[in-house]
């Protein structure tokens, strides 16, 4: 196992995102590899189960909630490692396993994730931009985007909703200046990576015709690029709870 995956930095990062690496999924009431969600029939069967498990009224809501959770479990920690530690965490979908511990013990009915195998890369001197592009392509075009397409089809939900759900988990990763010094190296990297993800990258690294995150970013009052203050799409959470999300466009 790569030394970064045993470092205190990664242990803290993985803990923040309910992610485990190098071990099988703990005892659970339900578990499956992400690769199984690439098959529409298997995906729909899991969504049907998840709908009942989390108390969702329909498959569309279950799909939306699942993608929010997946973005928290997989996208956020991988982008955090890329930006804050210059490490690329690559894992095949068959090595990414969703598992549901007993909800009363876990404190949530939503899944956790275990990575049974992961490959770590680092940029060569002077080649970080090319390395970053490849990391984004691997995460999105090769992993997440095919999943979103299948989930959207199986759950009868708009891909726009699902992509904005992903964006909702990306924004907090880039919500500070890194080292607190606006001119520091880490601060510049935070800004540069967020700009690339939302403005600089074309659709190709995402496996889409155009950048799917671009519509969900805006300039704040300080002319800093950030997530939109109000969503363009509704994540459907209100159908599961007696309230709307703070950024919901419906109220």
C-alpha positions, 0 to 999 in steps of 0.5 A: 500500500502506498505510504500516503494511504497510511499517513495521518493526513489521509486517515483524517481525510478519509475519516471526514468523508466516512471512507475506508481503504484497504479493507473489506466492507464491515458487517452490513445490512446491504453492500454492493460494488459501484460497478454493479450500478453501471447495469440499469437493472441492478441499479434500479433494484438497488434504488428500489431497496434504498427507497424503502431503507431511507424512506424515500417516496419514489425512485427519483428522490432516492436517486438524487439522495444517492448521488449526493452521498456518493459525491461525499464519499468518493468525489470530495475526498479524491479532489481534496487529496488532489488539491491539498496534498498533490496526490491522485487516488485512483480506484476502479469501480469494482474496488469501491463498495457501498455498504449500509451498517445497521442504521441505529448504530451508524447514525444514518441509513445512508451508505458508507464506502470502502476502497479495497484497492487504490493507486496513488499518483503524484505530479512530476515537477512542472507537469501538474496541469497535465496530471490534474487533467488526467485525475479529473478524467479518471474520476469523472469521465471514467468513473462518475459520469457513467454512473450518473447516466445509469442512475438517471435512467434507472431513477427517472431523474434529470442529470442536471439535478445529479450534477448539481448534487455533485457540485454541492459536495465539491464547493465545500472542498474549495470553500477556504484559501487553504493556508489562509494566505491568499498569495500562498502556494496552497491558496493559489492551488485551491483557487486554480483547481476550482477554476479548472473544475468549473470554468477551465476544463472542457467537457472531455475530462468529464465525459460530457459535451461541455463542462457539467459544473460550469452553470453551478458556479458564480462570482461572489461580492468579492469577485471570487468564484464560488458555488451559486448562492441558490441552486438552479435545480431542486434536489427533491429533498423536500419530498423526504423532509418537512423543509426545503434546502437552504439553497432550494430554488422552489420556495 
